[in-house]
């Protein structure tokens, strides 16, 4: 069982930056691939970024590629999402998620079904 707790959300002006953190419980964090998803009001939850257990493979949605960076610190059981050049359309609740395995591919990273554990979410609001 893995419990995930996100933090770091808030209100920021367009062009600004935020760093989200996701702290995981459990001794097996380093064996899980991790992902970030987001859900805006009235919209479906969508993929943002993912990282393999070692950090050697990372994937991004086209909408955030070049602006967001996912990373992890297995010693701290934490995954991060650095968000730069934020836009109003980035406004959403951001969720971190853990897959039940470590390696993750381009297509599986984007599928909600691949993730077994989810955090409660953190709100990010970008004002124009």
Backbone as CSV, one residue per row, in Angstrom:
resi,resn,N_x,N_y,N_z,CA_x,CA_y,CA_z,C_x,C_y,C_z
1,UNK,0.843,-1.192,0.000,0.000,0.000,0.000,0.879,1.244,0.000
2,UNK,0.503,2.202,-0.795,1.246,3.457,-0.901,0.285,4.606,-0.674
3,UNK,0.686,5.525,0.157,-0.084,6.750,0.345,0.697,7.924,-0.221
4,UNK,-0.005,8.783,-0.938,0.614,9.903,-1.629,0.001,11.204,-1.151
5,UNK,0.854,12.173,-0.861,0.374,13.473,-0.392,1.055,14.565,-1.212
6,UNK,0.246,15.318,-1.969,0.769,16.410,-2.775,0.810,17.708,-1.975
7,UNK,1.721,18.576,-2.368,1.809,19.909,-1.786,2.450,20.839,-2.802
8,UNK,2.368,22.135,-2.509,3.030,23.112,-3.356,2.128,23.878,-4.306
9,UNK,0.859,23.527,-4.330,-0.061,24.257,-5.191,-0.327,25.655,-4.662
10,UNK,-0.995,26.466,-5.472,-1.331,27.813,-5.055,-1.756,28.665,-6.219
11,UNK,-1.783,29.968,-5.954,-2.172,30.961,-6.959,-0.921,31.665,-7.466
12,UNK,-0.791,31.742,-8.778,0.377,32.370,-9.375,-0.050,33.109,-10.633
13,UNK,0.665,34.159,-10.959,0.365,34.902,-12.179,0.928,34.171,-13.400
14,UNK,0.325,34.438,-14.527,0.823,33.862,-15.775,2.295,34.221,-15.962
15,UNK,3.069,33.226,-16.387,4.500,33.411,-16.542,5.307,33.004,-15.323
16,UNK,4.612,32.775,-14.227,5.285,32.412,-12.987,5.605,30.933,-12.890
17,UNK,6.113,30.542,-11.735,6.540,29.155,-11.520,6.006,28.624,-10.194
18,UNK,5.840,27.322,-10.165,5.512,26.600,-8.945,6.233,25.267,-8.977
19,UNK,6.516,24.730,-7.809,7.041,23.377,-7.730,6.126,22.547,-6.844
20,UNK,5.570,21.517,-7.435,4.744,20.581,-6.690,5.602,19.446,-6.155
21,UNK,5.230,18.973,-4.976,5.891,17.822,-4.382,4.846,16.755,-4.083
22,UNK,5.279,15.530,-4.128,4.415,14.404,-3.780,5.224,13.475,-2.888
23,UNK,4.840,13.422,-1.626,5.527,12.570,-0.670,4.810,11.234,-0.569
24,UNK,5.574,10.166,-0.646,5.000,8.825,-0.629,5.403,8.079,0.630
25,UNK,4.470,7.326,1.145,4.784,6.437,2.265,5.163,5.072,1.717
26,UNK,5.768,4.264,2.541,6.099,2.916,2.102,7.547,2.778,1.692
27,UNK,8.080,1.590,1.890,9.483,1.352,1.614,9.754,1.020,0.155
28,UNK,8.713,0.850,-0.644,8.917,0.408,-2.022,8.756,1.532,-3.027
29,UNK,8.795,2.773,-2.576,8.618,3.911,-3.477,9.568,3.824,-4.656
30,UNK,10.801,3.465,-4.415,11.807,3.470,-5.475,11.517,2.441,-6.557
31,UNK,10.595,1.541,-6.330,10.272,0.536,-7.339,9.083,0.931,-8.205
32,UNK,8.475,2.086,-7.925,7.280,2.513,-8.652,7.590,3.598,-9.673
33,UNK,7.001,3.468,-10.847,6.946,4.610,-11.742,5.926,5.593,-11.176
34,UNK,6.142,6.869,-11.413,5.278,7.904,-10.853,4.789,8.822,-11.965
35,UNK,3.608,9.342,-11.760,3.053,10.247,-12.751,2.360,11.423,-12.115
36,UNK,2.205,12.471,-12.899,1.396,13.631,-12.525,0.276,13.758,-13.553
37,UNK,-0.908,13.995,-13.045,-2.082,14.238,-13.864,-2.753,15.506,-13.368
38,UNK,-3.659,16.035,-14.162,-4.407,17.211,-13.736,-5.830,17.135,-14.239
39,UNK,-6.697,17.844,-13.526,-8.107,17.874,-13.903,-8.652,19.269,-13.691
40,UNK,-9.081,19.872,-14.785,-9.702,21.190,-14.737,-11.209,21.019,-14.583
41,UNK,-11.900,22.037,-14.076,-13.353,21.931,-13.895,-14.069,21.575,-15.185
42,UNK,-14.908,20.568,-15.120,-15.680,20.163,-16.283,-14.918,19.358,-17.308
43,UNK,-13.679,19.017,-16.999,-12.866,18.270,-17.955,-12.407,16.951,-17.346
44,UNK,-11.968,16.048,-18.207,-11.461,14.775,-17.742,-10.035,14.941,-17.204
45,UNK,-9.668,14.015,-16.342,-8.303,14.009,-15.833,-7.354,13.674,-16.979
46,UNK,-6.263,14.431,-17.061,-5.350,14.236,-18.173,-3.909,14.081,-17.698
47,UNK,-3.158,13.392,-18.503,-1.751,13.138,-18.234,-0.943,14.425,-18.339
48,UNK,0.026,14.574,-17.428,0.941,15.712,-17.470,2.378,15.236,-17.678
49,UNK,2.842,14.335,-16.798,4.226,13.882,-16.867,4.354,12.564,-16.109
50,UNK,5.407,11.813,-16.447,5.672,10.561,-15.755,7.168,10.309,-15.719
51,UNK,7.575,9.487,-14.754,8.999,9.181,-14.581,9.132,7.734,-14.131
52,UNK,10.108,7.042,-14.680,10.337,5.662,-14.302,10.977,5.583,-12.920
53,UNK,11.103,4.374,-12.412,11.580,4.205,-11.048,12.975,4.789,-10.844
54,UNK,13.803,4.717,-11.857,15.189,5.195,-11.734,15.340,6.650,-12.144
55,UNK,14.320,7.178,-12.790,14.426,8.534,-13.320,15.034,8.595,-14.707
56,UNK,15.379,7.445,-15.258,16.055,7.441,-16.545,15.101,7.704,-17.710
57,UNK,13.825,7.464,-17.486,12.819,7.719,-18.527,11.795,8.705,-18.007
58,UNK,11.571,9.746,-18.787,10.564,10.745,-18.437,9.701,11.013,-19.667
59,UNK,8.456,11.358,-19.418,7.505,11.613,-20.493,6.670,12.829,-20.122
60,UNK,6.280,13.580,-21.151,5.499,14.790,-20.932,4.371,14.876,-21.938
61,UNK,3.297,15.485,-21.495,2.249,15.864,-22.430,2.778,16.975,-23.325
62,UNK,2.299,17.012,-24.541,2.762,18.043,-25.478,2.506,19.448,-24.931
63,UNK,1.427,19.599,-24.201,1.035,20.921,-23.709,1.984,21.481,-22.659
64,UNK,2.782,20.624,-22.037,3.679,21.103,-20.974,5.143,20.864,-21.310
65,UNK,5.410,20.154,-22.371,6.791,19.834,-22.735,7.592,21.108,-22.946
66,UNK,8.742,21.179,-22.282,9.576,22.367,-22.370,9.323,23.376,-21.271
67,UNK,8.204,23.227,-20.565,7.874,24.146,-19.470,7.902,23.448,-18.110
68,UNK,7.513,22.192,-18.088,7.450,21.419,-16.846,8.578,20.398,-16.808
69,UNK,9.056,20.095,-15.593,10.079,19.081,-15.403,9.691,18.171,-14.245
70,UNK,9.658,16.879,-14.504,9.394,15.907,-13.449,10.722,15.330,-12.976
71,UNK,10.824,15.111,-11.681,12.034,14.502,-11.112,11.629,13.746,-9.855
72,UNK,12.552,12.964,-9.335,12.273,12.209,-8.122,13.537,12.074,-7.289
73,UNK,13.310,11.936,-6.003,14.383,11.678,-5.053,13.971,10.429,-4.271
74,UNK,14.511,9.305,-4.636,14.095,8.051,-4.007,14.521,7.977,-2.543
75,UNK,15.562,8.682,-2.187,15.992,8.696,-0.789,14.980,9.427,0.085
76,UNK,14.238,10.359,-0.524,13.245,11.129,0.215,11.823,10.666,-0.084
77,UNK,11.689,9.626,-0.876,10.349,9.125,-1.242,9.479,10.241,-1.805
78,UNK,10.041,11.059,-2.666,9.340,12.231,-3.160,9.525,12.384,-4.674
79,UNK,8.446,12.764,-5.328,8.496,13.120,-6.737,8.078,14.586,-6.866
80,UNK,8.689,15.272,-7.807,8.484,16.707,-7.964,7.966,17.023,-9.366
81,UNK,7.291,18.149,-9.455,6.913,18.689,-10.751,7.223,20.182,-10.725
82,UNK,8.288,20.553,-11.406,8.655,21.960,-11.545,7.885,22.528,-12.729
83,UNK,7.113,23.573,-12.465,6.278,24.154,-13.505,6.707,25.596,-13.739
84,UNK,7.191,25.874,-14.926,7.638,27.210,-15.309,6.753,27.754,-16.430
85,UNK,6.833,29.051,-16.633,6.070,29.710,-17.693,4.608,29.300,-17.659
86,UNK,4.035,29.365,-16.493,2.664,28.903,-16.324,1.675,29.759,-17.101
87,UNK,0.626,29.095,-17.577,-0.415,29.746,-18.360,-1.759,29.558,-17.663
88,UNK,-2.715,30.413,-17.927,-4.047,30.227,-17.323,-4.634,28.848,-17.608
89,UNK,-4.347,28.283,-18.757,-4.880,26.961,-19.090,-4.226,25.834,-18.296
90,UNK,-3.212,26.143,-17.508,-2.625,25.137,-16.607,-3.424,25.033,-15.300
91,UNK,-4.393,25.897,-15.114,-5.204,25.859,-13.911,-5.962,24.541,-13.804
92,UNK,-5.772,23.858,-12.680,-6.380,22.545,-12.478,-6.013,22.044,-11.093
93,UNK,-6.642,20.954,-10.710,-6.174,20.181,-9.562,-5.144,19.186,-10.088
94,UNK,-3.992,19.173,-9.466,-2.907,18.298,-9.896,-2.810,17.113,-8.943
95,UNK,-2.733,15.922,-9.533,-2.666,14.685,-8.777,-1.370,13.937,-9.091
96,UNK,-0.760,13.384,-8.068,0.327,12.451,-8.356,-0.205,11.036,-8.214
97,UNK,0.455,10.126,-8.895,-0.001,8.743,-8.935,1.191,7.811,-9.023
98,UNK,1.014,6.615,-8.485,2.065,5.601,-8.499,1.587,4.370,-9.251
99,UNK,2.405,3.929,-10.167,2.121,2.679,-10.869,2.670,1.517,-10.038
100,UNK,2.120,0.350,-10.254,2.541,-0.800,-9.459,3.805,-1.457,-9.959
101,UNK,4.543,-0.759,-10.797,5.784,-1.308,-11.349,6.704,-0.146,-11.695
102,UNK,7.946,-0.461,-12.002,8.942,0.587,-12.141,9.179,1.125,-13.531
103,UNK,9.224,0.234,-14.512,9.433,0.704,-15.868,8.116,1.117,-16.474
104,UNK,8.126,2.192,-17.223,6.896,2.633,-17.847,7.227,3.168,-19.222
105,UNK,6.351,2.913,-20.159,6.634,3.304,-21.530,5.866,4.527,-21.955
106,UNK,6.096,4.942,-23.186,5.505,6.162,-23.717,3.986,6.129,-23.619
107,UNK,3.360,5.018,-23.997,1.897,4.951,-24.014,1.328,4.626,-22.645
108,UNK,1.949,3.708,-21.918,1.416,3.344,-20.601,1.516,4.500,-19.622
109,UNK,2.519,5.342,-19.782,2.667,6.492,-18.886,1.442,7.399,-18.939
110,UNK,0.788,7.429,-20.080,-0.335,8.345,-20.302,-1.693,7.781,-19.895
111,UNK,-1.721,6.535,-19.500,-2.985,5.880,-19.200,-3.277,5.873,-17.706
112,UNK,-4.424,6.424,-17.318,-4.806,6.443,-15.902,-4.884,5.020,-15.340
113,UNK,-5.245,4.077,-16.179,-5.427,2.705,-15.716,-4.135,2.057,-15.232
114,UNK,-2.993,2.600,-15.632,-1.719,2.017,-15.242,-1.332,2.354,-13.811
115,UNK,-2.037,3.278,-13.199,-1.661,3.785,-11.883,-2.594,3.229,-10.814
116,UNK,-1.979,2.691,-9.778,-2.735,2.016,-8.726,-3.036,2.896,-7.524
117,UNK,-2.236,3.908,-7.310,-2.388,4.748,-6.131,-2.425,6.214,-6.551
118,UNK,-3.295,6.968,-5.854,-3.486,8.374,-6.189,-3.475,9.231,-4.935
119,UNK,-2.950,10.435,-5.081,-3.033,11.398,-4.004,-4.366,12.128,-4.029
120,UNK,-4.528,13.048,-3.099,-5.800,13.767,-2.974,-5.859,15.004,-3.870
121,UNK,-4.725,15.401,-4.392,-4.685,16.525,-5.312,-4.310,17.835,-4.637
122,UNK,-3.748,18.739,-5.435,-3.423,20.085,-4.974,-3.826,21.074,-6.065
123,UNK,-4.453,22.164,-5.649,-4.993,23.131,-6.611,-3.896,24.062,-7.112
124,UNK,-3.846,24.224,-8.411,-2.976,25.221,-9.045,-3.869,26.171,-9.828
125,UNK,-3.751,27.452,-9.527,-4.538,28.474,-10.218,-3.592,29.501,-10.812
126,UNK,-3.706,29.713,-12.115,-2.850,30.661,-12.813,-3.719,31.809,-13.309
127,UNK,-3.443,32.997,-12.824,-4.232,34.165,-13.212,-3.603,34.862,-14.414
128,UNK,-4.455,35.454,-15.210,-3.958,36.127,-16.422,-3.647,37.583,-16.161
